[in-house]
Amino acid sequence: MTTIPITALSRSKGVKLECEICGKPACLKCSSCPTYYCSREHFQTDWNGILNLIADDINVLRSKPKLIGSEQERHKRKEELKAIRKEVLELCVETAHKYLIQGNFELAVPGALYGLKLALELHGNEALELVPSYLLLAEANLGLHRLKVAEEFLSLANWSLLKYPKEKAGHRVMSSLQRNFGRLYAAQRRHQESLRAFATDVYHSAREYGPEDVKTAPSYFHMGRVFQSHHKVDQAQAFYDKVLNIYGTWLATERALKEKESSGGAPASESKALASGGSGTLGDVELDEAVEIAGHIVEYRAKKLGVDSPSAK
């Protein structure tokens, strides 16, 4: 896939063409779909990040609406486009999250941006559904050390949440918000504020899944990382031990349940619920995150405590 220059004849009068990635005036267009860029590099980032998966859908969603046909046909077309937007939104969010877990923050940005645009089209600019995309963009920009941009997206997410009762926002979203604020404060060396944010993250995650659930483990991990950055080995080690104990229990339960299933025991649905305290098994992206977290802890122990130390094992 490549780009073509935007000529004066190809520009509709009064229409501003902006880069999909940065919003600057565009001078290039994708050769296969109506997306626009200020540079070849931004096209490549967009293509590798998400566009290669959604180019056909973008062609459909950005094509000029047909005004002919009956009211019933137009309504049907509207519902079809709505369904496509929802499906593409889900894919964009999932793909951006995957790249964040992998630490590929540059490639996480395009999916998060398309996700935000689609959420705006589906729900409007006051909706709670915008928050997940704001949080993805905040996390990606934190990873890229664009702290001011990250803070702006976190402020947008926080402002959106303030318009609704906390019960409607849910503990999962509040956990993600506080986790990203914790990362921001840690990057800004505001360590006490960072600890408070991560502690609030632990609270909401524990309320959502349970304090010993495998999905709460990342919250404990981030608390440990703050203490690690302060060179407080005992506190960091305590949180890391908690994380590994949770993962160890989950893995042992998963293994036992799979063995029971293979021998004609508990059904798969029951096994999945039991294996993770009722919150469901981990998805591929969450498993990748667990592997990254466990790898960090093992590496930290090996460096700090020594590979052959009993504590490191």
N, C-alpha and C positions, 0 to 999 in steps of 0.2 A: 504494500500500500504506500501511496505517496501523496504529495500535495501539489496543487496548481496555483499560480498567482491569481489574485482577484483583480480583474480588470474593471475599468470604469463602466463598461457596458453591462457587466454582471451584477453591479450594485443596484438594488432597487432604490428609487429616489426616497430620501428621508429615512432610510433604514441604516442604523449603525451596526456594523459587524465587529464583534468583539471576540478576543481570544477566549477559548473555552477554559483555559487554565488560569490566566492572570487578569482577564478583563480589559487588557490594553487593545487599542485599535488593531484589527486583523488585516493582514496582507496576503494570507494564504488560506486555501480551502482544501479540505480532504477531497481526493479524487473520486471517492465512492459514496460520500454522504454529506449532508449539509452541516458540517462543523467547520469552525474557523479558528485561525491561529496567528499569533504575531511572529512566530519563528518555527523553523523546522524542528527544533529541539522540543518545543511544547507540543507539537503534533505527535512526535515520537513518544513522549511521556504519556499523552492521552491514549494513543493507540495501544501501547504496551500495558497501560494501567487498566483500561476497561473497554475502550472503543472497539477493539477486535472482537469483543463478546456481544456488543449491542449495536453494531453498525446498521444491521438490517432493521432493527427496531427503531433506531433514530430516524432512518429514512421514512418509515411509516408515520412516526409521531410528528415529524416536522414537515410533512408534505401538506400542501394547501388543501383545506377541507373542501369537499364537494358540496356544492349548494343545490345540486339537482337531486331528485328523488322525493319520495313521500316523507311526511313527518316521522312515520314509523321507521323507515329506513335510516333516516338521519339519527334518530334516537338509538337505533341498534348500533350504528357506527360509533356514536359517542360512547356507548357502553363498552364496545370492543376496545377502543383506544384507552379507556379508563383501566380496563383489565391488563392491557399491555404495559401501561405506566406502572401499575402495582407490581407486576412481575419483574420489570426492569429495575424498579426501585429496590426490590428485595435482592436482586443479583448484585447491584451496585454496592449496597451496604455490606453484603457478605464478602464481596471481593476486596473492598477497602479494608475490612476487618482482617482478612487473611494476610494482606500485605503489611498491616500494622504489626501483627504477631510475628511475621518474618523479619521485621525491622526494616522493611523496604518502604520508607515513609514517602518518598517521592512518587512511587507508583500507587500509593494509597489515596493520594489527593484527587485524581480524576474520578474515581468511583464515588468518593464522598461528595464531590461537587455535583455530579449528575444526580446523585441521590437527593441532594438538597433541592435542585431545580425541579425534580419530579415531585418531591414532597410538597413544594410550593404550588405546583400545578394542581395537585390532587386535593390539598387541604387548605390552601391559603396561607398568608403570612403571619397569622396569629395562632396557628395550630400547634398543639403539643407534639404532633408527629414530626416536626422539624428538628426536635432536640437530638435524636440519634445522629443525624447528619452533622449538626453543629459539633457534637462531641467527637465524631470521627475526624472532622477537619481540625479541631483543637489538638487532638492527639497526634495527628500527622505533622502539624506545624511545631508541636513540642519536639518531636523526633528530629525535625529539620532545624531546630534551635531558632525558630522564628517566634520568639516568646511574645512579642507584641501582638502578632496576628493570632496566636493561640489564645491569648487572653481575651481578645475581641470575640472569638467564637464561643469561649466559655461564658462570657458576659451575656451573649445572645441566648445561649442555652439557659442560663440562670434566669434571665428576664422572662423567657417563655414559660419556665416552670413556675415563676412567681404569680402568674396569671391564673393558675389552677390550684385547687387544694392538693396538698401533698399526697393524699390518698389516691387521687387520680393519676398523678405522675408515677407513683409506684416506687418501691424500694430499689428495684433493679436500675432504673434510670438515675435515681438519686445517688446510688452507689457509684455509677460511672461518672457522674458529674463531680462528685467529691474526689474520686481517684485522679481525675485529670487536673483538678485544682491542686491536689497534693503534688502532682508531678510538676506543675507550673511553679509552685512555691519552692519546691526543692531546687529547681533549675535557677530560681532567683535567689537562692540561699536564704530563704525565709523559713528556716527549719522548724520553728515552733508552729507556724501556721501550716506547714506541710504535715507535721505530725497530727495536728487537729483534724485536718482534712482527711487524712488516711484513716484516722480513728473513726470518723463519721462514715467513711466508706465501709469499714468493717461492720459497723452497726447496721447499716442498711442492707449489706450483703447477707449478714447473719439473719436479719428479719425476713429476707426474701427466701433464702435457701436453708438456713440453719447454721449454727456456729461451727459444726463439724463437717459440713457438706463440702464436697470437692470443688464446687463453684465459689465457695467463700475463700478457698486457699489463696488465690491471687491477692486478696485484700490484705491478708497477713503478710504475704511476701513483700508488698510495697512498704508496709511498716518496717519490716526488717531492713530493707534497703536504705531507709533514712538513717537508722542506727548504724548501719554499715558505713555510710558516708561520714558519720561522726566518729568513726573508729571505736564505737562502743560494742566490743565483740560479744559480750555476754548477752546483751539485749538483742542484737542481731541474730545470734545463734539461737536464742529462745524462739523467736518468730520463725526462723528457718526450720527448726525442729518441728514446730507446729505444722508447717506446710508439708514437710516430708511425711510426717505421721498421717496426715489426712490423705495424701496421695497413696501411701502404703496401704492404708485400710481400704481405700477405694479399689485399688488394684487387686488386693486379696479377695475382696467381696465379688468383684467382677469375675475373677478366675473361678471361684467356687460356684457361682451361679451358672457360668457357661458350662462347667463340668456337669452340673445338675441338669441343665437343659439337654445336653448331649445324651444323658442317660434317661431322658424322658421325664424329668422332674418338673420344676416350676416353668410356666409358660414365659415366653420372651418378654411380654409386656410387664408381667409381675417382676421378672428379673431386673429389668431396667429401672423400675421404680425403687426396688430394694437396694440396688447397687449404688445409688447416689442419694439415698435419703428421701426419695420421692420426687426429686426435681428433674429426673430424666438423665439419660447418659450424656456424656460430653460429645459435642459435634467435632468434626475434623479440625475446625479453627481452634476450638477450646483445647483439644488434645495437643495441637501444635504449641499453644501457649503453655500448657502444663509441662511439655518437654523442655521449652525454653527456660521456664522457671526452675525446674529441677536441675537442668544443666548449669545454670548460674550458681545455684546453691552448692552443688558438688564442686564446682571450680573454686568457689570462695573458700570452702572448707579445706580443699587440697592446698591452697596457697597459704591460708591463715593457720591451719592446724597441722598441716603436714599430711601427705598422702597415706603414710603408714600409721597415723594416729588413730586409735580406736574411736575417738570422737568424730573424726572425719568420715568414718564409715557409717 
